[in-house]
Amino acid sequence: MPATIDIQGTGIFWRTAKAKADPETRIIINRGGTRSGKTFSLIQLFCNILLTERGKRCLISRKTTPALKMSVMQDVIDYLLQLGVYTELTHNKTDKTITNPKTGSVIVFAAVDDPHKFQGPEWNYVWLNEADAFTLADFRQINLRLTRLTSDSNGNKIFLDFNPSDFYTWIRDLEERRDSETIVSTYQDNPFLS
């Protein structure tokens, strides 16, 4: 398994990775239109964490389990297959986890409609995919659990991505916080489109 992965990322990926590295930033918001690359950039980032960072506990969530299974969960698996590393990982389909035995890092896929997943675990990284489907109360509960200790200098972070269909979403208030970074994108930011 490679120590790093060769990322053919967009500018959105590199801006997101830079925000992740900023110790002052806790909340990273990827706001952009359809096919702007925001979701794929976060897939690359979370797979890179799984493959290269030691002992990280990552949560990828959507509002409902069917939406989670049909979209981002399958997209992560497809990306790991594309990288040629999926067979070296442990995929527990019942628990919806993918673990890297070499780094000890794990990605847990859970939806808010499965609330017991959020009542105990602590996380290093959380990604709320299509975050405008979540409520502010959902965000607060998950954010409270972003407290897992780490042995490296990477601080715990929560990532949100969404299409800006509703200008007055609760996420806009998060954009005003000093500990947040907002990355705005359009389809023009994605050089991989036909």
NORTA-V24001 format. One record per pair of residues at least 12 apart in sequence whose ideal C-beta (glycine too) atoms are under 8 Angstrom apart, sorted by the first residue. I is the first residue (numbers start at 0). J is the second residue. If there is no record, write none. Layout:
i: (I;I)
j: (J;J)
This chain:
i: (0;0;0;0;0;1;1;1;2;2;3;3;3;4;4;4;4;4;4;6;6;7;8;8;9;9;9;9;9;9;9;10;11;11;11;11;11;11;11;11;11;11;12;12;12;12;12;14;15;15;15;15;15;15;15;16;18;18;19;19;19;20;21;22;22;23;23;24;24;24;24;25;25;25;25;25;25;25;26;26;26;26;26;26;26;26;27;27;27;27;27;27;27;28;28;28;28;28;28;28;28;28;28;28;28;29;29;29;29;29;29;29;30;30;30;30;30;30;30;30;30;30;31;31;31;31;31;31;31;31;32;32;32;32;32;33;33;34;34;34;35;35;35;35;35;35;36;36;36;36;37;37;37;38;38;38;38;39;39;41;41;41;41;42;42;42;42;43;44;45;45;45;45;45;45;46;46;46;46;48;48;49;49;49;49;49;49;49;50;50;50;50;51;52;52;52;52;53;53;53;53;53;54;54;54;54;54;55;55;55;55;55;55;55;56;56;56;56;56;56;56;56;56;57;57;57;57;57;57;57;57;57;58;58;58;58;58;58;58;58;58;59;59;59;59;59;59;59;59;59;59;60;60;60;60;60;60;60;60;60;61;61;61;61;61;61;62;62;62;62;62;62;62;63;63;63;64;64;64;66;66;66;67;67;67;67;67;68;70;71;71;72;72;75;75;75;76;76;79;87;87;87;88;94;95;95;95;96;107;111;111;117;117;117;120;121;121;121;121;122;122;122;122;122;122;123;123;123;123;123;123;124;124;124;124;125;125;125;125;125;125;125;126;126;126;126;127;127;127;127;127;128;129;129;129;130;130;130;130;131;131;131;131;131;131;134;135;138;138;138;141;142;145;159)
j: (50;84;87;99;101;50;82;84;50;51;47;50;51;43;46;47;50;51;82;43;47;191;40;43;36;39;40;188;189;190;191;188;29;31;35;36;37;40;182;184;188;189;36;39;40;43;44;182;27;29;40;41;44;158;182;44;180;182;44;153;156;153;180;152;154;177;178;156;178;179;180;145;154;155;156;157;178;179;156;157;159;173;176;178;179;180;156;157;158;159;179;180;182;130;158;159;160;161;170;173;174;179;180;181;182;41;158;159;160;161;182;184;160;161;162;163;170;174;181;182;183;184;160;162;163;182;183;184;185;188;162;163;184;185;186;162;186;186;189;192;184;185;186;187;188;189;184;188;189;191;160;182;184;71;74;128;160;74;78;126;128;158;160;71;74;75;78;78;158;57;59;75;106;124;126;75;78;79;82;104;124;88;97;99;102;104;105;106;84;99;102;104;102;102;104;151;153;102;103;104;150;151;102;103;104;149;150;102;104;105;123;124;149;153;104;105;107;120;121;122;123;124;147;104;105;106;107;122;123;124;125;126;106;107;109;120;122;124;125;126;141;71;72;75;106;107;108;109;125;126;128;108;109;110;111;125;126;127;128;141;110;111;127;128;129;132;110;111;112;129;132;133;137;110;111;112;110;112;113;110;129;132;95;108;109;110;128;108;128;108;128;95;108;97;106;108;90;97;97;99;100;101;100;107;107;108;109;108;120;133;137;140;141;144;144;144;145;146;147;141;144;145;146;147;155;145;147;149;153;155;156;155;156;157;158;141;142;144;145;156;157;158;157;158;159;160;141;157;158;159;160;160;160;161;162;159;160;161;170;161;162;164;165;168;170;169;169;159;169;173;157;157;157;173)
